[in-house]
């Protein structure tokens, strides 16, 4: 079977949880982790390639100029 190679741009966010770095894609619900930011991003790239491996059409939610924002919320405990 012959495949066309298509490059897609995906935004990601990386943060640290204890000893792990977590990398999450913004356009699709895929995340991964690693012991460094670089490893987390490499693992996310591999996870995304596997996620889309058997899909003929790739649907990504458009994200334009993402900006990380802090929100203060009230939680009644």
Secondary structure, DSSP 4 states (H G I P E B T S, - for coil): -----------EEEEEETTEEEEEESSSS-EEEESSHHHHHHHHHHHHHHHHTT-SS-------S------------
